[in-house]
Amino acid sequence: MTDCKICNLAKAGMGLLSKYASLLVQPLLLLAFRVHWGLAFFRDGKGKLLNHDAVVQFFAESVQLPFPELNAWMVGGVELLGGLFLLAGLLSRPVALVLSINMLVAYLSVEGDRAALLGVFSDAQPFIDADPFFYLLTSLLVLAFGPGVLSLDSLICRLRRGSEKAAGGSCCGAK
């Protein structure tokens, strides 16, 4: 009988932990990642746009990307605008998808990072140590879990849900 009470207490405790982690920890963790790495994306994109000639030279000579001039503008713009959108939590999943692709290309473009990406399952440390790692991780977190409740996406959804509920409809995946 004692075991049953302990089991019930453990189940109740796990239920409370799960509920409050979802309500408190998850939104703050997603916000922290979005703010820190959204600003980092923004700064990096801004740097690429302001130092366009140096980026073109790097893309052409060091990583030998095709169309280095166009790619420098495109990558700089994606990172600058994507960083702002990520920071605000606006259009989060589409932006996270674009940023994830951008970071995968970054991994594949640099020889050492490419080896780290392709060898991630045999030795994860070089993959984790590569410059794009936290940018990719953040993008994938937002792609998988959304921006969290502390975002413009969530605010827009709540506002639309309220107006659509009054009209008898639904939005944002709500039924």
C-alpha positions, 0 to 999 in steps of 0.5 A, a space after each residue: 500500500 505504501 508503494 502505491 502512495 509513493 507512486 501516486 505522489 511521484 506521478 503527481 510531482 512529475 505532472 506538476 514539474 511537466 506543467 510548470 516547466 512547460 509554462 515557465 521554463 520553455 518560453 524563457 529558454 526559447 526567448 533567451 535563444 531567440 534574443 541572443 542568437 537573433 541579435 548575433 544573426 543580425 550583427 553578422 548579417 549587418 557586418 556582411 552587408 557593410 563589409 561586402 567587398 571583404 565577404 565577396 573576396 572570402 566567398 570567392 577565394 577561401 570557400 570558392 562559392 559560385 556567384 560570390 557577389 550575389 551570395 554575399 548580398 543574399 547571405 548578409 540579407 538573410 542573416 540581418 532580416 532573419 535575425 530581426 524576425 527571429 529576435 521578434 518571434 515573427 514568421 518564426 518557423 519559415 524564418 527558422 527554416 531559411 536560417 537552418 538552410 543557411 547554416 547548413 550551407 555554411 557548414 558545407 562551405 568550409 572544409 573543416 566544418 564540412 568534415 565536422 558535419 559529415 562526421 557528427 555521429 563518429 565524433 560530435 565535438 568538432 561539429 559542436 565546436 564549429 562556428 555555425 553550431 549554435 546558429 543552427 541549433 537555435 534555428 532548429 529549436 525554433 523550427 521544431 518548437 516554434 518561438 514560444 509564447 513570448 513572441 509576436 507570432 504568439 501575440 498575433 495568434 492570440 489576437 486573431 483567435 479572439 477575433 475569429 472565435 467571435 466570428 466562429 472560426 479558428 486560427 493558429 492550429 486551434 480547434 
